[in-house]
Each structure stands twice: as C-alpha cells, then as structure tokens.
Amino acid sequence: MIALPFPLMALAIVIPAVYGLIIARMRDEVVARRHATIAATAVLALVAAVVIAFRARGAAIVVDAWTVSLPGVSHPLLGVDSLSAPLLPLVALIALATVIARPRRIAAPHTLGALLMTEALVIGLLTALHLGLLALFWIASAVPALIEARRRQALGAQGPLTRTWALFLLLGALPLVAGTVVLLIDGVRAGVSLHLADLVERGLHTHIEIAAGLLIGLAVLLRSAVVPVHSWLPMSFEHGPPGMVSLLWATQPSAYLLARVLMPIFPDAAEPFRVILAALGLFTAVYAALVGLAQTDLKRIVGLLATSYGGIVLIGLSSSHADGIAGGLMLWISAGVAITGLSLVVVAVEARTGTTDIRRLGGLAHTMPRAAMVFAVFGLAAVGLPGMLGFVGEDMLIHGVLESYPAVAALLLVAGVFNGITVMRAFARAFLGQAVPWGVKVPPGRDLRPRERVAVIVLAAILAVFGLMPGPLVSARSQAAVDLAAEPGAHP
Amino acid sequence: MLASPLALVATCVLLLPMGAFLLLAGLVFVYRTPSERFIARLTAVVFALGLAGSIATLAGVIVGPRHAFEIYLGRWFAVPGYTFDLTLLIDPLSATLMVLTTAIIGIVGRFSVTYMHRERGYGRFFVLMHLFATGMLLLVMGGSVDLLYGGWELVGITSVLLIAFFQERAEPVRNSLRAFIIYRVCDAGLLLGAVLVHHYAHTAQLDPALGATQWPLGATHLEPGPATLIAILFMVAAMGKSAQFPVSNWLPRAMEGPTPSSALFYGALSIHAGVYLLLRTAPLLVAAPLARALLIVVGLLSAVCATIAGRAQTDVKNALAYASIAQVGIMFVEIGLGLYVLAALHLVGHACVRTLQLLKAPSALHEAHILDAAAGRHMATGAHMERMVPGTFQRWLYGLALERFHLDALLNRLARAVMALARRVDALDRRWAVLQSGTPHGPTASAASTASTASTASAASAASAGAAHATRATKARDPDMVRSGES
C-alpha cells in the first residue's frame, strides 16, 4: 500500500462537485463551458497523477493518506487499485470529451454543472474503499442525471423516463442500503468495520452475512439493466440527458459493485450466483440485440447496444476464468468509449436536424462526411472491428466464456451478429442514400465542428491505440482479473 | 523476432499499405483530402515496393534453405492461460498469395487512378483500398487463426463500404447491407472456429495447431470430432466470403460498386479468401472426411447453379460474377478431393483472368463491336446449354436461372421471419415499458416529443410537419433487409 502525500483523489471528487455547483448557477453558456472544460481538465490531470503514481510504484493499492486522520477512521477511505485504475482516466476523459463536444443547444450551464457533479460522484464511487461510502456514491451518482431528466420533462420532453428511472434507482438502492445496514449491525457486534479490506478479510459466513450479500447482489441485478428490469436503460439513452447517461453507463456502477464488493467478499457462495448472472447477462445480450434490429431511432439503438453490451460484460465478469474476466473488464472500457462516441455523433446529428429517427434521416454523409466516418468507426468498434479495442476484449471474453460455459459462447455470437447488423443498418439508413421526401436535410458546412472533432478523435484514438497495442492495458486488466478470480485476500 | 533480412522484407510488405492507410485516413479526417496526384504516387510507391518485397520473399522461400518460417513480431497481449502472439507464417502458399495480392492491387490501383479521376470520393476509394490491402495481406500472412480472422474482417468491412461507394443511390446501399449481413452471419463461423482451435489445441498458431508449415502435407493433432466441427465452421465462413451456394447471390449485387473495386474484390482477391482459408487449414480437412464431403457438395451445387444462372444475365458484370462463383465452386470441389496444389494454381490463374475481364468490362461492348467488324460477322458463342438440355426442360431452367434459383427469396423469407420476431419482441418490450412508466411510449410519442424539444424554429417546423408523414410512411416502408429482396 502506498500513501499519497497529497489528497489527489479527494480533490478529484471535490473540484468537479463544487465547480459543478458554481457552474450550474452561471448565466452565460460560453463562460460556463469554458469553466466546465477547465474543471474537467483539472480532474483528468488529477486522476492521471493518481494512476501514474499507482503504475510507477507497482503497489497493489494507492490511497489518500489524509483520510486516516479523520475521527473514527482506521483505514484509508479513498484508494485506487488494479480494478479502478484504468476506469478513472476513462471517466475523466469521457466527461471532458462530452463537455467539449456538447452542442450549444443542450449546453445550458445547469446541464454542464450536472455533468460535472455526475463525474464527481462517479469518481467517488470508483475510489471509495468503505462500503458505506461506496453505497452512498453508488446511489447518488444517478441523481444529477435524474434531476436533469426531470427538468427536461418540465420543458415538455418525454414523460415516462423519470418515473421509470427513479423507480429502478430506488429499487436498486433499497437492497443495497439494507445489505449495508445488516453488515454494519453485524459488524458492530463482531467488532469489524465496513471497510472493504476488513470485509474481504472476514468474508461472509453466517446466514445473516450471506443474506446481506444476497441483498447487495439483488441491487447489482436491478441496476445492471438485465431483462426484465432493463427498460430504464434504453429509455434513458433515448430521452435522458445525453452525456450524463453515457458517462454513467461507461462507468457501469452495477458491474463495479459486483467486482469491487461482491466477488471478493463472497467467494464461497459465488458459484451459483455466477451462473445466474451469466444466464441473465446472456439473455439480456441476445434479447437487446434482437430488439435492436427493429429500432428506427438512433438514440434507442445506442441504448439497446449499451444494454446488450452490459449483458456481455456481466457474462465475462461471471466467468470463473481470468481471461473471461479480463475480457469483460476490457470490453467494459471499449464499449464505454464506443457508446460514448456514438452518443456524441447522435447528439450532433440531433442538434442539426432536430430528429434521430432514421426514417426521416438519410444521406447525411453528403453534408456531414466526418460525422458519418465517426459513426462508422465507433459503431464498428463497438461490434468488434479488428484493430480496435473491442476486438481484443471480445476475443478474450469469448475464449474465457468458452472454458466456463461452452453453449454461452455460441449464443454470444448471435448477439454479436445482431448488434453488427443493427449498427450497419443504422449507418446505411441515416448516413448513406438520399434524404427521404418527408425527411430532413443538413445544409453544407454543418459537419462536425473543430471542438467536436477533437473530442471524437481523442475517444477514437483510445480505441485504436489500445486496439493495436493492447499489451499494457491487458496486463493491467488481467492483474485485476487475477485478483478477482483468485484468493480474496489479495484484494482490498 | 525479425532475425533474417527476408523476414524484415516480408514484414515491410504488410506494413507499407497499413502505413499508407493510416496516413491517408488521418489526413482526410484531420486536415483535408490530399490531391489526386499525391494519392496516385503514394499508391504506386507502396505497391511497387510491396510487389518487389513479395517477389523477394517468394524467391527466398523457394531457393532459400527454409521453405517455411514464422516471423515472431512480439506478444500482442497475454493473460494467464491465454496468449496472443503476433506471428506471420511465410511459406510457398502465403508468399505466392502475397505476390498475387500486391501485384493485382498495384495494377488495379494504377487503373483506378485514371478510372476514378475527378470522381467524388476519390480519396475515400483509395483509403479503403489501402485498408483492404492491409487486411488481405494480414489474411494471407497471418500466422495464427486470430490474425487471419482480423484480416478477414477488414477485407469484409472494406468490401461492404466499397459496394456502397456510390452512396447517393439507394440500390448500392441496400446491396452493401445485404452483403454485410451475409458476411456477419458467416464470419461468426470463423470466430467460433478460431476460439475452438484455441480451446482444443491450446494455441491458435497455425503451425502447431494445424500443422501448417509443411503445407500441404502437414497433419493436425486434433481429434477427428473437433477437427470436423472446426472445419465445418471454417467452411461456413468460406462460403460467405466466397459467395457459395446457398449464399451466393450477394455477389452480383456487389457489382454496384466501382468497377476497379469489383475486379479487386470479386474477381481477384476477396472472393478467393474463402479458398485460401480452406487451403491454409488443409491439414484439418485431412482429418475431417465429413467436412470434405460437404465441401464437394457445396462446390458442385455452386458451380452448377452459377453456371446456369450466369447464362441468363444481361449485364456483363453480373455474368462475370456468376462465372467467378462457378470457378470458386470448382476450387471447393478440388479442395474437397484433396487436390490442394491444383486448387492453389486454379486460384492464381482464375484471379488473373477474372481481374482482366472485369477491368475490361466497361468497354466490353466496344470490343465486341470491333471484333464483329474485324470478323465480318456477328460473333456468338455456341448454344451449349441449348444443345445439352431437352426442349421442354429449357424454359423451366431459364425461369429458374432468371429467378437465381429462388435463393434470394429463401433468404428474404428468413430475414423477414427474424425481423417479424424482432418487431414482435419490440412491441412487447414497449408495452412492458409502458406498464412501468404509466405513459404511452412509442415511436409516435417519441417523434412528437422530438419535435417539441427542437429549439431552432426551422427544425421544429420541419419535424412537426414530418412527424405525420413519418408515421404514415412507416407502414409503407419496410426495413432494408426485406425490401432489398423485393427489388
């Protein structure tokens, strides 16, 4: 364990949170965006420093030392290990790209503020080493997006989303809170705290402890958007505040809770749970891919792709082989970046045409060739184009899953086939061909702006660079996978 | 590592088009499309050097001390229990294909410089051509099944994007989507096969897993059961890429792309990728008699059907497409019979002839006139089919040929069934979402909501005017997959 002399992680949470609150009250959009860019860049620099410290020292975990000086705290509260290290820069980069690329129409100061708040809460979630703190961040991370969705609804946007979303947020929060409280009460009796290190050391043995673990598992399932509790996810992509939704999805709070808490502290009872998870993940992956075939709205298509890939990541994490888990962790990153990139293009299209319905689009490539190129690149990257990161993740995942559940691997390919067709069909109908008579046209000169281009180039570069040279990322992820697949003591 | 100069040369052959692709794609996206002259010179240099390198490699393999060697480029990634090494396999088969690939792409590239002159999308065409060259060379040089799969996918995606090259017309776009669907479905076979090779042989390297270095005499260590399964999966992939029965009819549709790309993909290289895959994995086929029998059946059916259907075509490119399918079908039969060297020779010869024919296709009528004028009479081929088939049977066969053996109708029915299922599940899914939210949530609702959120006045008015049209038009417009078959 390495203690950082500066509270870098705490700053990475506090700066966007406070700055976000300030920005939300600004009046001028241009000024707000400038400040939001500064804040997001600062966060990126901070988390980069943390990750560099983690990589350079070669320690299992890097922590913010100052937290120990708080009253009643025996272990550090914030830290980074092999599981969270690559996710932090991912989140910071996605947030920065979203701030930069946001079309002016939806870049009101309050939206940018909410985006930064989401970023703060997500970084809190990824660095928390205490179950109570983690649960708090886990539940709170979706709240700014939900408030933003409610505000959009008040302006006349889609109605059903906020209710469904809030419902599932609440449903997911209840068992997590219950499980945490049970563990807390149980721990007080046994004299053990809720620090993850303590929990992992203790493991779950008594009936009460196992019940608490099952409650946390239920929270994971409800928030994972597995079928049949999935409707809120495509809906949130379709009607929710863009940017925040993809940021939240790229973080995969539920998969993180699974990998951070459940898998390490639940090693004995994990086997049946793993099978259930794999089955649900598989069903979700194939189901969402099938439903995706019938869609006509670009945002919903992206939402269903996200749902499908969420299922595939779950399958990878629930395979008991290190390569399957590492594949799941890789796909988590690659799908997160690719879905964010797709969302950025779709938002750019919507800002220029007022619609994302592919029945009214068509021939966009004539006047938006760069947007078309970016959509194709991110879409194909999402479905595993060789040379992109998704290919590496998919290859490892299918191999690992084949070792654990052979039939699942074959069915997984079905989902891959459907997702590929959905992406290509959306590309062909929205960007190629001619605009339909009742459709909308984009006048020339309204292709991606330079700032949008910068954002998508950065995201595409991540996919391409790590796709061509996956070695470092794979070794980092496989370390996390080994930690997860192996003995629980190796984990904080 | 790159121990010998020969290995260095061979690696450079692969890296040249890759570098050209990255350079051109980067320039197009970040800066602007480079001038035609720059692109033409870059292409000429890349393929001249590539061809020289390939010939040197082939010569080195033939006269050198080692007839086959692996180039270890490094470890791509590794997790406990699973490593992915980047290796290239150079043997007479792959070196021959390297020469063929660089020579034909170089020739077609030179042809395209003139043919595509001042065409909109000139830069895009060459970006995709260099990507295709990268994929094709990766496919023929890849030392592991995974690497081969990587090249295979790149070839597929460039093929699809080039079919849709004339993107302002609806037909090429639809046909490209059709080709993509068939590729995507069949490629799943290769991916699963690659993973299974890993699973059973504990490595994806062609050499130990499939005994490739003594091609075609190598032997696989796999048991007959797994070998048969993997060989059949590879055969499915090869059928998609090489347009064999019953998924052959995307090929004539693919001719909507620019003529040079048709020549490159469907006359010369992409169409033979399936044959190459089967040749490369020949040791697997030796252990799998069932797969060999299936290959013969598929090859024969393809050859016969394509020969008959090709005779009813009125378009020279379509006729050539069917002729290609027939020849590749014969190659499948040869491979099924174990005549690997013959199939390889057939492949090279056919690629050269067909490229020439396809490149000359745009001026075919002109040439026919010249020939007729020189001969002083109308030059017609003999009515072979009419002589062989009895009269009553002829009309029926003609109808069958015009309908392309109803294969499109069959696949369309399948696609329609899947789409119907998807729509039904989608409807249930939306109903389930409504149950949770308590508010209607459908395409109409979303279209209306989009209109209300659109802040720019023009967009809002366009949307509200279009929403009604769009909903009315939904029923009239079926998705592409179904429509493409009806057209």
Interface residues (C-beta under 8 A of the other chain):
Chain A: R105 R152 L155 G156 A157 Q158 G159 P160 L161 R163 T164 L167 P228 S231 W232 M235 E238 H239 Y287 L290 V291 G292 L293 A294 Q295 T296 D297 R300 H321 A322 D323 A326 E350 T353 G354 T355 T356 D357 R359 R360 G363 A365 H366 R370 M373 A376 L380 G384 L385 P386 G387 F391 V392 D395 M396 I398 H399 G400 L402 E403 A409 A410 L413 V414 G416 V417 G420 I421 M424 R425 A428 R429 L432 G433 Q434 V436 W438 G439 V440 R453 I457 P470 G471 V474 S475 R477 S478 A481 V482
Chain B: V28 F29 V30 R75 W76 F77 A78 V79 P80 G81 Y82 F84 D146 Y149 G150 G151 E153 L154 I157 V160 L161 A164 Q167 E168 R169 A170 V173 R174 S176 L177 F180 I181 R184 V185 A188 L191 L192 V195 L196 H198 H199 V418 M419 L421 A422 R423 V425 D426 D429 W432 A433 V434 Q436 S437 G438 T439 P440 H441 P443 A445 S446 A447 S449 T450 A451 S452 T453 A454 S455 T456 A459 A460 A462 A463 A465 G466 H469 A470 A473 T474 R477 P479 D480 M481
